[in-house]
């Protein structure tokens, strides 16, 4: 390994042993006798980090020295990076010597890896995607900086009390975070509020000056992101907010101690907490503040590099390809214009040309309510100069629209960056589209729906901007690291190249799909993985899961469009069938759920409660006798996912068609050999094409059928009235069968399904039950099911995030990866 270049970074077992002891002694002030579990973790983490620093420093030099290099600046309000130790050890290829070294010290590497607390700096798919992309960019040798927010409190910790979700603050930094290095010298001040004024500059030109009301210090915390192989390293730069003047001595001297630290408290709130992504944005001025805070600091950081390189500002786009991960960083378009025009005196037209060549925008949602809009008043109060700039961008843009489509004022109103409906608001997605040279969706169906529905007018106006990049996940973390048994088994047949050449290599596995010896090994591994998950469930939930049961899993954010309530209705129907005929054959089935609901999301939280209550009744019913088990795995996060994905037989991907942009859990399950039971939604569509329709359990309405049924007047009650299985399942909930006779507690769910059912749970129920029968039949034929499982892994090469990053490089960023 090239990174092991001197005595401090020796990668032999004795060298690693000494390094761990040195770190224990000199960094945490401990000996093996006094060290706590946390001290051992820190010592090992610093020892691993030392071995990343050569590649890290080379990476920073690469970006700050090479004149002709274009780097990606990935702007994202979320980076759900997951536990770091295991993945860094894997990338460096030092697991075995490190394990050996620790064993001589009486320590177990796996236990230390398992004990790591993960940074919860994301809500779910979007933030995890950003982390997968950082991994792939480092592995492929794409120079990149990820820019985001160093939240003090990440995603809340979910605990369950009496079946209800209870949120606890996640103080992820309580014990420190050994992977980051704080770079005080690159701190920048970010303004907020205030007003603008015009003035004449020395050349007699009219200019605008923004006089912010307050300033906050943005301090970068750098986390290395090392590629597989350990030679290429990028950086994730997360900004935390500090007060410019942390202590007001004037107030202190006059006895006002509270006021003396008021500034500090107010400033720090900016990076205090990660917002849940599925709550309304209205009125959340702090969130807009967060977005602007990290975007401004990041752009100024990039401009610093540009100036350090001595390159003129109008070549800024040749230095950075800036990717907007959803609209959260979209204010960057206005901020770059401000920095170039107001800050550097560039002409508007030239600044606009540079800006649009820099930016590209990824859309991640089809839900209208998730498209960010900020009331003009709120926006202007916080960012008065940016509002002026947005008005000017809009004025020029609408001039072009009107020139192209004279007289079509309806079109101009639909395309405008400003929504004129009360309250007038800034449409962030429109700002992102207008300010970018490329706009992409995250799965083929999603991009198609963007072009034909959500962004129809923009797609007609500038069709060349729109393209698709189907999401992917990193096979390092989500197979090599999380499923070591399966990884070793795959490597034993096709060699190790699949780890960083997944798309090209994994297909070779197909040759073994019918090999009885290989099949038996495959099943054995799945069983061991199920036993590991059972042990976890037993420890945390006191629920015994039978490792010989089929593990049927739905883990993801809890949201009505993802339809956890459809899943639980299926479970109730299966339960009823057992109750009707307890003697009938029923192959053991374990239905597992996991996921957090946004704290303010009433319906999602009630669905969690319903699942718990149903689980309690079914698991305790002697007629069932353990043949059907239901469990809710609390606090689903990256770490828990790494245990869950390898243990699943069936992956539930059951959103209403046309609602899930892509999904990435579907891919994580698939590459671990779970067979999908799903709708034609998001990336399921492409996954099914790849694995073959005979290896995918399809059900439900298609996206066009959804539109059609709604157009004809969807009446959910008609489905309940004509399908006795469905009717009975709903009646059981309504009658209190799962709530000790309480008919009120789940009424909101039942009423919502019967009288609204926005996500058409009842319309898809019969098809889902039919599919369930096919799944159970397939599972009884072990050779057939094992073949399906193997083929799911072998044929999902496309869903590596390496392929996605190559697509971005080729179609959007115009960058050639250095390593592959
Ligand atoms: O693209 C990553 C991920 C998709 O896989 C999911 O389908 C999609 O729901 C998610 N989108 C968001 C949007 N949040 N906001 N705004 O999280 O993105």
Boltz pocket constraint, residues with backbone or C-beta under 6 A from the ligand:
constraints:
  - pocket:
      binder: B
      contacts: [[A, 124], [A, 125], [A, 126], [A, 129], [A, 277], [A, 326], [A, 363], [A, 364], [A, 365], [A, 370], [A, 442], [A, 471], [A, 659], [A, 660], [A, 661], [A, 662], [A, 663], [A, 664], [A, 682]]
      max_distance: 6.0
